[in-house]
């Protein structure tokens, strides 16, 4: 997962670019929110929308070939697949309704080919019970002093898969209760060399975000903070 990769210092600039292109220069608090509790034989996890694609992929990795899924795929581009049951559109944002038995490889391949598309899909596998709100996430805006703290209520996951825990909580995988908040600080936008002669949409596509990701962890009554630089 890309957050784990950023903090390991071995991240893909392309993956970071795909993730952070929606953010402008500025400070974005309470992003990539995730809460979790350990129960007897499973973990209960709640997250904000930023984790949705990563969690869908994590849960499908060990799933049977065919999985019953419901929800929406949110995109500004057309999405074509035999499991699409309809589409609604508002201000250029398309929501493609999903409802049916789907080969997991189709979704995994779609996420790999179109990582900026939002896969709000709910399903159950032998090790995961995933529920995601079937709607588009809010657009990313810099934080303000009066802004209320967001809650991780977009995605709910119950899992018995320790590998999922090791990915999401890579720095603190053993816990009874944990809350993680990230602050994204975009300190600079690095434009391509020939940006003056490019169309605005091309400049936006090729410009890289440079900054710091701050990770605040509350785990079993203790607080930890770490940060890592990125460019992508």
Number of C-alpha atoms within 10 A of each C-alpha: 15 17 21 16 15 20 19 12 12 10 18 15 16 12 15 20 21 17 16 19 16 13 18 17 16 15 18 19 20 20 24 19 24 26 21 22 16 16 12 6 8 15 21 16 23 23 24 22 24 18 19 21 18 16 21 23 20 20 23 22 14 14 17 11 13 15 16 16 20 20 21 26 21 25 19 14 11 10 15 8 9 8 16 15 12 11 15 11 12 7 6 10 13 19 25 24 19 25 17 15 13 17 17 21 14 12 16 17 12 14 18 10 10 13 15 19 17 21 29 27 25 22 18 18 16 12 17 22 16 21 20 24 17 21 17 17 14 7 7 12 14 15 15 10 5 6 9 9 10 12 15 22 16 20 23 23 21 19 23 18 17 13 14 19 18 14 18 20 19 17 12 12 15 15 13 13 17 22 19 22 22 21 19 23 22 22 14 14 16 14 15 15 10 8 14 10 8 12 10 10 8 11 18 16 14 15 17 22 25 20 19 18 22 19 21 18 22 15 18 13 9 8 12 10 12 11 15 14 14 21 20 21
